[in-house]
Amino acid sequence: MRFRDKITPEGTKDLLFEECDRRSQATQKLKNLFTMQGYRRIMTPALEYYDVFARAANYLPLDLMYKLTDDKGRLLVLCPDCTIPAARLTATRLKDEPRPLRLYYNHNIYRMEPQLKGKSVEVNQVGVELIGGETLRSDMEVVQLGADCMEAIAGDKYRLELCHIGYFKAIIESLEVEEEIKEKIRSYIEQKNYAALTSILEPYKEYRAARALLKLPRLFGGAEVINKAYRLFDENGAGESLDYLKKVYEYLQSLGLGDKVILDLGLVNLADYYTGIIFRGYFTGIGEQVLSGGRYDNLLGDFGEDSPSVGFGINVDLASRKIKEVSSDKTQILVFAETTDYSAKASAHRKELNRQGIIASNSVLGTKEEVIAYAKAAGIPQIHMVGEEISIWRAEEI
């Protein structure tokens, strides 16, 4: 029988020392941005009832959730998403709070990955939800906040991709094909699978909508993308979606973001979930998306309260890779009582060092020789020997 008592489950890992410091530093930078703009923290349970996510099957597959039962046989899940519990909380305990409501969270989420490919099943996430408010103003605030978060972590080494799902929906709804084919088309566009997309649209190539869908994966870049999109397709609400996208894009340009913002009309993930703006954030040197967000006006309706909403989540584990320098939490001074009679004096001395902001630890070893050997091995630069007097020994002098 093989025991797995010395390893972690696939897709999880232990974090050590500097890794913990980088995560904490990344998280703190983001929390500071949120709180300074009036976002208030919520904390939802790691365990939720399965029913909370039951309506989310179209955009959050139920077979990817970790499931378990309580002592009454009720089905629970390890939280696979932060926005849905926030919606539950908003529709219940926060239903009488004035709108707009600004919330932020820091939470682990858990999703099975059948083909791991290096991905984690446990992800630490920080994010915001802006519930209520006028749509355009709210979108501009949240997308700008997303850009601010990326800059706070990585300086100018990031990019933000921007789309409006309404453009894709207008085109796909103009094409009279079965829902199953529509979903395949959406998937091929998202994957930028040109060969498969060409093949599936071949029977409909005489339709303007099909020709527009065929070119959708290549519609990315700057302001010129919107002009091209107008010419491709402007019916059935597509033009209005482009008008809206243009306003958000021009606002971001007025902030001086320049080429940090890229328009990508092939960004069609979770089309059943998002109802307007969609955006993603990437750091230079990290292939995975670090930030993901958008407008989801229908979600709160699942919990009995219709309210326009927009938000984003940031993968802190990925963001922390961009934190290069962290303040050291290593012991700087090791305090050793020469005999146990001086332990109280040594403890008082250590406390005084701590009050001065110095990381100091009491030595629990028995002899000077052991203390010196440990300090050398651990890289501790000073030893304070406490007896009748306090003598300071420096590593380079020992």
KEKE-3310 file (N, C-alpha, C; in steps of 0.2 Angstrom, whole numbers, plus 5000, padded with zeros to 4 digits):
npx = (5004:5003:5008:5003:5008:5018:5018:5010:4993:4990:4992:4993:5003:5016:5020:5035:5043:5051:5042:5029:5031:5031:5018:5011:5015:5011:4997:4995:4998:4988:4976:4977:4975:4962:4955:4958:4950:4937:4932:4926:4930:4924:4921:4919:4913:4924:4918:4903:4886:4881:4870:4872:4879:4873:4865:4875:4880:4882:4893:4902:4908:4900:4906:4919:4920:4925:4918:4908:4900:4890:4886:4873:4870:4870:4874:4890:4902:4919:4924:4923:4923:4924:4915:4901:4898:4899:4888:4878:4879:4877:4863:4857:4862:4866:4857:4849:4858:4864:4866:4878:4887:4903:4914:4927:4938:4948:4953:4954:4952:4945:4947:4945:4957:4956:4966:4981:4993:5002:4995:4987:4976:4971:4970:4975:4965:4962:4950:4938:4921:4909:4893:4878:4875:4878:4880:4891:4900:4903:4909:4921:4927:4930:4938:4949:4954:4958:4969:4977:4980:4988:4998:5003:5009:5018:5024:5026:5026:5015:4999:4983:4969:4954:4936:4920:4906:4894:4896:4900:4889:4878:4882:4882:4869:4863:4865:4858:4858:4860:4861:4871:4880:4883:4890:4901:4907:4909:4919:4930:4933:4937:4948:4956:4956:4959:4958:4948:4937:4935:4931:4919:4911:4910:4898:4890:4895:4890:4883:4883:4885:4892:4904:4909:4911:4921:4932:4934:4943:4955:4953:4961:4970:4974:4964:4960:4954:4941:4935:4937:4928:4916:4914:4913:4902:4887:4874:4859:4862:4876:4883:4880:4886:4899:4900:4900:4911:4921:4920:4924:4937:4943:4942:4952:4963:4964:4969:4982:4986:4990:4998:4996:4983:4974:4963:4953:4943:4940:4939:4929:4926:4916:4902:4889:4889:4895:4889:4893:4906:4922:4937:4955:4970:4988:5005:5021:5031:5024:5013:5000:4984:4983:4974:4956:4940:4924:4908:4893:4878:4867:4869:4866:4852:4850:4849:4838:4838:4839:4853:4864:4881:4899:4916:4932:4944:4960:4974:4983:4994:5001:5003:5012:5024:5030:5035:5049:5058:5058:5055:5066:5062:5070:5079:5088:5096:5101:5097:5104:5103:5115:5115:5100:5096:5097:5087:5075:5080:5086:5074:5068:5077:5076:5063:5064:5072:5064:5054:5061:5060:5068:5071:5072:5077:5074:5086:5085:5094:5106:5120:5134:5142:5133:5124:5132:5136:5123:5119:5129:5125:5112:5114:5113:5117:5121:5124:5118:5124:5118:5121:5128:5132:5128:5134:5140:5141:5147:5144:5155:5165:5166)
npy = (4994:5011:5025:5042:5052:5061:5070:5083:5085:5083:5097:5106:5115:5117:5133:5142:5153:5166:5164:5165:5178:5186:5183:5189:5202:5206:5204:5214:5226:5227:5226:5239:5248:5245:5248:5262:5267:5265:5252:5238:5225:5208:5192:5176:5159:5144:5133:5130:5128:5116:5120:5134:5136:5129:5135:5139:5131:5133:5141:5138:5123:5110:5098:5101:5104:5102:5091:5087:5080:5085:5081:5079:5074:5083:5091:5098:5110:5114:5130:5136:5148:5166:5176:5172:5168:5181:5187:5180:5184:5197:5198:5194:5196:5209:5216:5227:5237:5253:5257:5262:5247:5243:5230:5220:5205:5192:5176:5159:5148:5133:5122:5107:5101:5092:5089:5093:5101:5108:5118:5125:5118:5124:5141:5156:5171:5188:5201:5212:5218:5228:5234:5239:5256:5267:5261:5263:5272:5264:5254:5260:5264:5252:5245:5253:5252:5239:5240:5249:5240:5230:5238:5242:5230:5226:5237:5245:5233:5226:5221:5225:5217:5220:5219:5218:5209:5209:5212:5200:5192:5199:5196:5181:5178:5182:5173:5159:5145:5129:5128:5121:5121:5135:5136:5129:5137:5148:5143:5140:5152:5158:5150:5154:5145:5144:5135:5125:5134:5140:5128:5125:5136:5136:5131:5142:5153:5163:5172:5187:5188:5176:5178:5188:5182:5173:5182:5187:5182:5188:5201:5211:5224:5241:5257:5256:5243:5244:5252:5243:5233:5239:5240:5226:5221:5228:5226:5222:5226:5226:5237:5246:5240:5241:5255:5258:5251:5258:5270:5266:5262:5274:5282:5275:5277:5291:5292:5289:5277:5271:5260:5250:5245:5234:5230:5216:5208:5195:5190:5180:5172:5163:5167:5166:5171:5184:5200:5212:5223:5214:5210:5206:5203:5203:5199:5204:5190:5181:5168:5165:5171:5184:5193:5193:5198:5207:5213:5207:5207:5198:5190:5192:5191:5177:5175:5181:5195:5208:5217:5228:5223:5223:5217:5210:5197:5193:5182:5179:5171:5170:5184:5186:5182:5192:5200:5205:5209:5207:5211:5205:5192:5186:5180:5193:5195:5184:5179:5174:5167:5165:5156:5148:5156:5168:5170:5177:5190:5189:5188:5200:5208:5204:5207:5221:5224:5219:5229:5240:5237:5227:5210:5198:5183:5172:5161:5143:5134:5124:5127:5138:5134:5127:5137:5146:5138:5135:5149:5152:5142:5146:5159:5170:5186:5192:5188:5190:5188:5185:5189:5193:5204:5211:5204:5207:5197:5196:5188:5188:5189:5178)
npz = (5000:4996:5004:5005:5014:5014:5004:4994:4987:4969:4960:4970:4982:4995:5002:5005:5017:5008:4997:5004:5009:4997:4992:5002:5001:4988:4989:4999:4992:4983:4991:4997:4986:4984:4996:4997:4988:4992:4993:5002:5013:5011:5018:5013:5016:5015:5012:5003:5000:4988:4980:4979:4968:4958:4947:4939:4930:4916:4914:4924:4926:4934:4936:4939:4952:4969:4979:4994:5008:5022:5040:5039:5027:5017:5001:4999:4993:4990:4989:4972:4966:4968:4965:4964:4977:4983:4976:4982:4995:4994:4990:5001:5016:5013:5006:5009:5009:5004:4986:4974:4978:4985:4985:4991:4990:4997:4994:4994:4980:4973:4960:4951:4939:4926:4916:4921:4917:4923:4930:4945:4957:4968:4971:4976:4977:4974:4973:4966:4967:4960:4963:4957:4952:4938:4922:4912:4919:4930:4924:4918:4930:4936:4926:4925:4938:4938:4929:4936:4947:4940:4936:4949:4953:4943:4937:4922:4914:4908:4900:4895:4889:4880:4877:4871:4874:4868:4855:4849:4852:4845:4832:4832:4835:4824:4815:4809:4816:4824:4842:4847:4837:4837:4850:4847:4837:4845:4854:4845:4841:4853:4855:4845:4834:4818:4807:4811:4813:4800:4794:4800:4797:4784:4776:4778:4772:4763:4771:4779:4793:4796:4789:4796:4808:4805:4804:4816:4826:4822:4825:4833:4842:4841:4840:4827:4826:4830:4820:4809:4813:4813:4799:4796:4803:4809:4813:4822:4835:4836:4832:4842:4853:4849:4849:4863:4868:4862:4869:4882:4879:4874:4885:4893:4886:4887:4900:4899:4896:4884:4873:4882:4883:4874:4861:4859:4850:4849:4861:4869:4879:4891:4887:4891:4903:4905:4901:4895:4895:4894:4901:4901:4910:4908:4913:4907:4902:4908:4903:4906:4910:4922:4927:4927:4921:4920:4915:4923:4923:4925:4935:4949:4949:4949:4962:4966:4966:4955:4949:4941:4938:4940:4939:4944:4946:4953:4950:4963:4966:4953:4952:4962:4958:4952:4961:4966:4976:4993:5010:5022:5034:5042:5057:5065:5076:5088:5104:5119:5134:5146:5157:5164:5174:5169:5160:5161:5160:5148:5140:5142:5136:5123:5120:5120:5109:5099:5100:5095:5082:5077:5071:5082:5091:5105:5110:5111:5114:5123:5125:5123:5112:5104:5101:5094:5083:5077:5074:5064:5054:5051:5046:5054:5059:5072:5089:5105:5120:5136:5152:5167:5161:5145:5131:5114:5100:5084:5068:5059:5067:5074)
capx = (5000:5007:5006:5004:5009:5024:5017:5003:4989:4992:4989:4994:5010:5018:5024:5040:5047:5050:5036:5024:5032:5029:5011:5008:5016:5007:4990:4994:4998:4981:4971:4978:4972:4954:4952:4958:4944:4931:4930:4926:4931:4920:4924:4914:4916:4928:4913:4897:4881:4881:4865:4874:4883:4869:4863:4881:4883:4884:4900:4906:4906:4899:4911:4926:4920:4927:4911:4908:4894:4890:4884:4866:4870:4869:4880:4894:4908:4925:4922:4926:4923:4922:4910:4895:4896:4898:4882:4873:4879:4874:4856:4854:4864:4868:4851:4847:4864:4864:4870:4882:4891:4909:4916:4933:4939:4954:4950:4957:4946:4947:4944:4948:4960:4957:4973:4984:4997:5006:4990:4985:4969:4970:4972:4973:4963:4960:4946:4933:4914:4905:4887:4874:4878:4877:4884:4897:4904:4905:4914:4927:4931:4933:4943:4954:4956:4962:4975:4981:4982:4993:5004:5006:5013:5023:5026:5023:5027:5009:4995:4976:4965:4947:4932:4912:4903:4888:4897:4900:4882:4874:4883:4881:4862:4861:4867:4852:4861:4859:4864:4877:4885:4885:4895:4907:4910:4912:4925:4935:4935:4941:4955:4959:4957:4956:4956:4941:4932:4934:4927:4912:4907:4910:4891:4886:4899:4886:4880:4887:4887:4897:4910:4912:4914:4927:4937:4934:4949:4960:4952:4964:4975:4972:4958:4958:4950:4934:4933:4936:4923:4910:4913:4912:4895:4885:4867:4857:4865:4883:4885:4879:4891:4906:4900:4901:4918:4925:4920:4929:4944:4945:4943:4958:4968:4965:4972:4989:4988:4993:4998:4995:4977:4973:4956:4953:4936:4940:4939:4922:4925:4910:4898:4883:4890:4896:4884:4895:4913:4926:4944:4960:4977:4994:5011:5026:5035:5019:5009:4993:4981:4983:4967:4950:4934:4919:4901:4889:4872:4862:4871:4862:4845:4849:4848:4832:4839:4842:4857:4870:4887:4905:4921:4937:4948:4967:4977:4989:5000:5004:5005:5017:5030:5033:5037:5056:5062:5054:5058:5068:5059:5075:5081:5094:5099:5100:5098:5105:5104:5121:5111:5093:5095:5096:5082:5070:5083:5087:5068:5066:5081:5074:5057:5066:5075:5058:5051:5064:5059:5073:5069:5077:5074:5077:5089:5083:5099:5109:5127:5137:5145:5128:5121:5137:5135:5117:5119:5132:5122:5106:5115:5111:5123:5123:5122:5118:5125:5115:5123:5129:5132:5126:5140:5138:5146:5146:5146:5161:5171:5167)
capy = (5000:5017:5031:5049:5056:5066:5074:5087:5082:5086:5104:5110:5115:5121:5139:5143:5159:5171:5164:5168:5185:5189:5183:5194:5209:5207:5205:5221:5231:5227:5229:5246:5251:5244:5252:5269:5269:5264:5245:5235:5218:5203:5185:5170:5152:5140:5128:5132:5123:5115:5124:5140:5136:5125:5138:5142:5126:5135:5144:5135:5116:5107:5092:5103:5106:5097:5090:5083:5080:5086:5076:5078:5071:5088:5091:5104:5111:5119:5136:5136:5155:5171:5181:5169:5169:5188:5188:5177:5188:5204:5197:5192:5201:5216:5218:5234:5242:5257:5255:5256:5243:5241:5225:5216:5199:5188:5170:5153:5145:5126:5119:5102:5102:5085:5089:5099:5105:5113:5122:5124:5117:5129:5147:5162:5176:5194:5204:5217:5218:5235:5232:5245:5262:5268:5255:5266:5275:5259:5250:5264:5264:5245:5243:5257:5249:5233:5243:5251:5234:5227:5243:5242:5224:5225:5243:5245:5227:5222:5223:5224:5216:5223:5217:5219:5202:5211:5212:5193:5190:5201:5192:5174:5178:5184:5167:5154:5138:5126:5131:5117:5124:5141:5135:5127:5143:5152:5140:5140:5159:5160:5147:5156:5139:5146:5130:5123:5139:5140:5122:5125:5141:5135:5130:5148:5159:5168:5176:5192:5186:5170:5181:5192:5177:5170:5186:5189:5180:5192:5208:5214:5229:5248:5260:5254:5237:5246:5254:5237:5229:5242:5238:5219:5219:5233:5225:5218:5228:5226:5244:5249:5237:5245:5262:5258:5249:5264:5275:5264:5262:5281:5284:5272:5281:5298:5291:5289:5270:5270:5253:5245:5242:5231:5228:5210:5206:5187:5188:5178:5167:5164:5172:5166:5174:5191:5204:5218:5223:5209:5212:5201:5206:5198:5202:5202:5185:5176:5167:5164:5178:5186:5196:5192:5202:5209:5214:5201:5210:5194:5185:5193:5189:5170:5175:5185:5203:5210:5223:5228:5222:5222:5216:5206:5193:5192:5176:5181:5166:5172:5191:5187:5180:5199:5204:5203:5211:5206:5213:5199:5191:5181:5183:5197:5194:5178:5181:5168:5167:5161:5151:5149:5161:5175:5169:5183:5196:5189:5189:5207:5211:5202:5211:5228:5224:5219:5236:5244:5234:5222:5203:5195:5177:5169:5154:5138:5129:5123:5129:5143:5131:5125:5143:5148:5133:5137:5155:5151:5138:5149:5165:5175:5190:5193:5184:5193:5184:5189:5186:5199:5210:5209:5205:5206:5193:5196:5182:5188:5189:5172)
capz = (5000:4995:5008:5003:5020:5014:4998:4993:4981:4963:4959:4976:4985:5001:5001:5010:5018:5003:4993:5008:5009:4990:4991:5006:4998:4982:4992:5002:4987:4980:4996:4998:4981:4985:5002:4996:4983:4996:4993:5009:5012:5014:5018:5013:5018:5010:5011:5002:4998:4981:4977:4977:4961:4953:4941:4936:4926:4909:4914:4929:4925:4940:4937:4941:4959:4974:4983:5000:5012:5029:5044:5037:5020:5012:4997:4999:4988:4991:4985:4966:4963:4973:4963:4965:4984:4984:4974:4987:5001:4992:4989:5007:5021:5011:5001:5011:5009:4998:4980:4973:4984:4983:4989:4989:4994:4997:4996:4990:4976:4972:4954:4948:4932:4923:4913:4925:4913:4928:4934:4952:4959:4973:4969:4980:4972:4976:4968:4968:4964:4960:4962:4956:4948:4931:4919:4909:4924:4934:4919:4918:4936:4937:4921:4927:4944:4935:4926:4942:4950:4936:4937:4956:4954:4938:4934:4915:4911:4908:4895:4897:4883:4881:4873:4873:4872:4865:4848:4847:4853:4840:4826:4832:4835:4817:4811:4810:4816:4831:4848:4848:4832:4840:4855:4844:4834:4850:4857:4840:4841:4859:4855:4838:4830:4812:4803:4813:4812:4793:4792:4803:4794:4776:4774:4779:4770:4760:4776:4782:4800:4795:4786:4802:4813:4803:4805:4823:4830:4820:4826:4839:4841:4843:4839:4821:4827:4830:4813:4805:4816:4811:4792:4796:4805:4813:4814:4828:4842:4836:4832:4849:4857:4847:4852:4870:4869:4860:4875:4887:4876:4873:4892:4896:4882:4890:4906:4897:4896:4877:4871:4888:4882:4867:4859:4856:4849:4849:4868:4869:4884:4896:4884:4894:4910:4904:4898:4892:4894:4896:4900:4904:4911:4907:4914:4903:4904:4911:4898:4909:4912:4929:4929:4923:4924:4916:4917:4923:4925:4927:4941:4955:4947:4951:4969:4968:4966:4949:4950:4937:4942:4936:4944:4942:4950:4951:4953:4968:4965:4948:4953:4967:4954:4949:4967:4966:4983:4999:5016:5025:5040:5045:5063:5064:5082:5092:5111:5123:5141:5148:5161:5164:5179:5166:5155:5161:5158:5140:5137:5142:5131:5116:5119:5118:5102:5095:5100:5090:5075:5075:5072:5087:5094:5110:5109:5116:5114:5129:5126:5119:5106:5100:5099:5089:5077:5074:5071:5058:5049:5049:5044:5059:5060:5078:5095:5111:5126:5142:5159:5171:5156:5138:5126:5107:5096:5077:5065:5055:5072:5078)
cpx = (5004:5004:5008:5005:5014:5024:5010:5000:4991:4988:4990:5001:5011:5021:5029:5042:5046:5044:5030:5025:5030:5022:5008:5009:5012:5000:4990:4994:4991:4976:4971:4975:4964:4952:4953:4953:4937:4928:4931:4926:4926:4924:4919:4917:4920:4923:4906:4892:4882:4876:4867:4876:4879:4867:4869:4884:4886:4891:4905:4904:4905:4904:4918:4926:4922:4921:4912:4902:4895:4887:4876:4865:4869:4875:4883:4899:4913:4924:4926:4927:4921:4916:4903:4893:4895:4891:4877:4873:4876:4866:4853:4856:4865:4862:4849:4852:4863:4868:4872:4886:4897:4912:4923:4934:4946:4953:4954:4951:4949:4943:4948:4951:4961:4964:4977:4988:5001:5001:4988:4978:4967:4974:4970:4971:4961:4956:4941:4926:4911:4898:4882:4878:4877:4882:4891:4902:4907:4911:4921:4931:4934:4939:4950:4958:4960:4968:4980:4984:4988:4999:5007:5010:5019:5025:5022:5024:5020:5005:4988:4972:4957:4943:4925:4909:4897:4890:4897:4892:4877:4876:4881:4873:4859:4862:4862:4855:4859:4863:4871:4882:4888:4890:4901:4911:4913:4919:4931:4938:4940:4948:4959:4961:4955:4954:4949:4936:4930:4930:4920:4908:4907:4903:4888:4890:4896:4883:4885:4890:4892:4904:4913:4914:4920:4933:4938:4940:4955:4959:4955:4970:4973:4965:4956:4954:4943:4931:4932:4930:4916:4908:4911:4904:4893:4877:4866:4860:4872:4886:4885:4885:4898:4906:4902:4908:4922:4925:4924:4936:4947:4946:4950:4964:4969:4968:4980:4991:4991:4992:4997:4988:4976:4966:4957:4946:4935:4940:4931:4921:4919:4904:4891:4883:4891:4891:4886:4903:4916:4933:4949:4966:4982:5000:5016:5030:5030:5014:5002:4990:4981:4977:4962:4944:4930:4913:4897:4882:4866:4863:4866:4855:4844:4847:4842:4832:4843:4846:4863:4876:4893:4911:4927:4941:4956:4970:4984:4995:5004:5007:5011:5024:5034:5035:5045:5060:5057:5058:5060:5064:5064:5077:5088:5099:5097:5102:5099:5107:5110:5119:5104:5091:5094:5091:5077:5073:5084:5080:5066:5071:5079:5067:5059:5069:5069:5054:5054:5064:5064:5070:5074:5073:5078:5080:5087:5088:5102:5116:5129:5139:5139:5125:5126:5136:5129:5116:5123:5128:5115:5107:5113:5117:5125:5120:5123:5118:5123:5117:5123:5129:5130:5132:5137:5143:5143:5148:5153:5167:5171:5171)
cpy = (5006:5022:5037:5054:5061:5070:5078:5084:5086:5092:5108:5110:5119:5127:5140:5150:5165:5171:5167:5176:5189:5189:5189:5201:5211:5208:5212:5226:5232:5229:5236:5250:5251:5248:5259:5271:5267:5257:5242:5228:5214:5196:5180:5164:5148:5134:5131:5126:5122:5119:5131:5141:5132:5128:5140:5137:5128:5138:5142:5128:5113:5101:5094:5105:5100:5097:5085:5084:5082:5081:5075:5075:5077:5089:5098:5104:5115:5124:5137:5143:5160:5175:5178:5169:5176:5190:5186:5181:5195:5203:5195:5197:5208:5219:5225:5239:5246:5255:5262:5253:5241:5236:5222:5210:5196:5181:5165:5150:5138:5124:5113:5103:5095:5084:5095:5103:5110:5118:5120:5122:5121:5135:5152:5168:5182:5198:5209:5216:5225:5233:5238:5250:5262:5264:5258:5268:5269:5255:5254:5264:5257:5243:5247:5255:5243:5235:5245:5245:5231:5232:5243:5236:5224:5231:5243:5239:5223:5224:5221:5223:5217:5221:5219:5213:5203:5211:5205:5191:5192:5197:5185:5173:5179:5178:5161:5147:5136:5129:5127:5119:5131:5141:5133:5133:5147:5150:5141:5147:5161:5156:5149:5150:5141:5141:5127:5128:5140:5134:5123:5130:5141:5135:5137:5154:5164:5173:5181:5190:5180:5173:5185:5188:5174:5175:5189:5187:5185:5200:5210:5219:5235:5250:5257:5247:5239:5248:5248:5233:5232:5240:5230:5218:5225:5232:5222:5220:5228:5233:5247:5247:5240:5252:5262:5256:5254:5269:5273:5264:5269:5284:5281:5276:5288:5298:5290:5281:5268:5263:5248:5241:5240:5229:5221:5207:5198:5185:5186:5172:5168:5168:5172:5169:5181:5194:5210:5218:5217:5211:5207:5205:5201:5202:5199:5196:5179:5174:5166:5171:5178:5189:5194:5195:5204:5211:5208:5203:5205:5189:5186:5191:5181:5170:5180:5193:5205:5217:5222:5227:5221:5221:5212:5202:5193:5186:5179:5177:5168:5179:5191:5185:5187:5203:5201:5204:5211:5208:5206:5198:5186:5185:5187:5196:5188:5180:5175:5170:5162:5155:5153:5154:5168:5175:5175:5189:5196:5190:5196:5211:5210:5206:5219:5229:5223:5226:5241:5242:5229:5215:5200:5189:5175:5162:5149:5132:5129:5126:5134:5140:5129:5132:5146:5144:5135:5143:5155:5148:5142:5156:5171:5180:5192:5189:5189:5189:5188:5185:5192:5205:5207:5210:5203:5203:5194:5190:5182:5188:5183:5167)
cpz = (5000:4999:5005:5008:5019:5007:4998:4987:4975:4962:4965:4978:4991:4999:5007:5011:5013:4999:4997:5008:5002:4990:4996:5004:4992:4984:4995:4997:4984:4985:4997:4992:4982:4990:5001:4991:4986:4995:5000:5008:5015:5014:5018:5014:5013:5008:5009:5000:4990:4977:4975:4970:4956:4947:4937:4931:4919:4909:4919:4930:4932:4942:4939:4948:4963:4979:4989:5003:5019:5033:5043:5030:5015:5008:4997:4994:4991:4986:4978:4963:4968:4971:4965:4973:4986:4982:4979:4993:5000:4992:4996:5013:5019:5006:5003:5011:5003:4992:4977:4979:4981:4988:4986:4993:4993:4999:4991:4986:4974:4965:4952:4941:4930:4920:4916:4921:4917:4931:4941:4952:4964:4972:4974:4975:4976:4971:4970:4964:4965:4958:4962:4952:4941:4927:4916:4914:4928:4930:4919:4924:4937:4932:4923:4933:4942:4933:4932:4946:4946:4937:4944:4957:4950:4935:4927:4911:4911:4902:4897:4890:4885:4876:4875:4870:4868:4857:4845:4847:4847:4833:4826:4832:4829:4813:4813:4810:4823:4836:4849:4843:4835:4845:4852:4841:4839:4853:4852:4840:4847:4858:4849:4834:4823:4807:4805:4812:4805:4791:4794:4799:4787:4773:4774:4776:4766:4764:4779:4789:4800:4793:4792:4807:4811:4804:4812:4827:4828:4822:4833:4837:4844:4841:4832:4821:4826:4823:4808:4807:4813:4803:4792:4798:4810:4815:4821:4835:4842:4836:4839:4854:4856:4850:4859:4871:4867:4866:4880:4885:4876:4880:4895:4892:4885:4897:4905:4897:4889:4875:4876:4887:4875:4866:4856:4855:4848:4856:4870:4874:4889:4893:4887:4901:4909:4899:4894:4891:4897:4896:4904:4905:4911:4909:4909:4906:4908:4906:4900:4910:4920:4931:4924:4925:4918:4919:4917:4926:4927:4933:4947:4955:4949:4958:4971:4968:4960:4951:4945:4941:4938:4941:4940:4947:4948:4954:4957:4967:4959:4949:4957:4964:4952:4955:4968:4973:4988:5005:5020:5032:5044:5052:5062:5070:5086:5100:5115:5130:5143:5152:5162:5169:5175:5160:5155:5158:5150:5137:5136:5137:5124:5114:5117:5111:5097:5095:5096:5083:5073:5076:5076:5090:5100:5108:5114:5116:5121:5131:5121:5112:5101:5097:5093:5082:5073:5071:5064:5052:5047:5046:5048:5061:5067:5084:5101:5117:5132:5148:5163:5167:5150:5133:5119:5103:5089:5073:5062:5060:5075:5075)
residu = (MET:ARG:PHE:ARG:ASP:LYS:ILE:THR:PRO:GLU:GLY:THR:LYS:ASP:LEU:LEU:PHE:GLU:GLU:CYS:ASP:ARG:ARG:SER:GLN:ALA:THR:GLN:LYS:LEU:LYS:ASN:LEU:PHE:THR:MET:GLN:GLY:TYR:ARG:ARG:ILE:MET:THR:PRO:ALA:LEU:GLU:TYR:TYR:ASP:VAL:PHE:ALA:ARG:ALA:ALA:ASN:TYR:LEU:PRO:LEU:ASP:LEU:MET:TYR:LYS:LEU:THR:ASP:ASP:LYS:GLY:ARG:LEU:LEU:VAL:LEU:CYS:PRO:ASP:CYS:THR:ILE:PRO:ALA:ALA:ARG:LEU:THR:ALA:THR:ARG:LEU:LYS:ASP:GLU:PRO:ARG:PRO:LEU:ARG:LEU:TYR:TYR:ASN:HIS:ASN:ILE:TYR:ARG:MET:GLU:PRO:GLN:LEU:LYS:GLY:LYS:SER:VAL:GLU:VAL:ASN:GLN:VAL:GLY:VAL:GLU:LEU:ILE:GLY:GLY:GLU:THR:LEU:ARG:SER:ASP:MET:GLU:VAL:VAL:GLN:LEU:GLY:ALA:ASP:CYS:MET:GLU:ALA:ILE:ALA:GLY:ASP:LYS:TYR:ARG:LEU:GLU:LEU:CYS:HIS:ILE:GLY:TYR:PHE:LYS:ALA:ILE:ILE:GLU:SER:LEU:GLU:VAL:GLU:GLU:GLU:ILE:LYS:GLU:LYS:ILE:ARG:SER:TYR:ILE:GLU:GLN:LYS:ASN:TYR:ALA:ALA:LEU:THR:SER:ILE:LEU:GLU:PRO:TYR:LYS:GLU:TYR:ARG:ALA:ALA:ARG:ALA:LEU:LEU:LYS:LEU:PRO:ARG:LEU:PHE:GLY:GLY:ALA:GLU:VAL:ILE:ASN:LYS:ALA:TYR:ARG:LEU:PHE:ASP:GLU:ASN:GLY:ALA:GLY:GLU:SER:LEU:ASP:TYR:LEU:LYS:LYS:VAL:TYR:GLU:TYR:LEU:GLN:SER:LEU:GLY:LEU:GLY:ASP:LYS:VAL:ILE:LEU:ASP:LEU:GLY:LEU:VAL:ASN:LEU:ALA:ASP:TYR:TYR:THR:GLY:ILE:ILE:PHE:ARG:GLY:TYR:PHE:THR:GLY:ILE:GLY:GLU:GLN:VAL:LEU:SER:GLY:GLY:ARG:TYR:ASP:ASN:LEU:LEU:GLY:ASP:PHE:GLY:GLU:ASP:SER:PRO:SER:VAL:GLY:PHE:GLY:ILE:ASN:VAL:ASP:LEU:ALA:SER:ARG:LYS:ILE:LYS:GLU:VAL:SER:SER:ASP:LYS:THR:GLN:ILE:LEU:VAL:PHE:ALA:GLU:THR:THR:ASP:TYR:SER:ALA:LYS:ALA:SER:ALA:HIS:ARG:LYS:GLU:LEU:ASN:ARG:GLN:GLY:ILE:ILE:ALA:SER:ASN:SER:VAL:LEU:GLY:THR:LYS:GLU:GLU:VAL:ILE:ALA:TYR:ALA:LYS:ALA:ALA:GLY:ILE:PRO:GLN:ILE:HIS:MET:VAL:GLY:GLU:GLU:ILE:SER:ILE:TRP:ARG:ALA:GLU:GLU:ILE)
# end
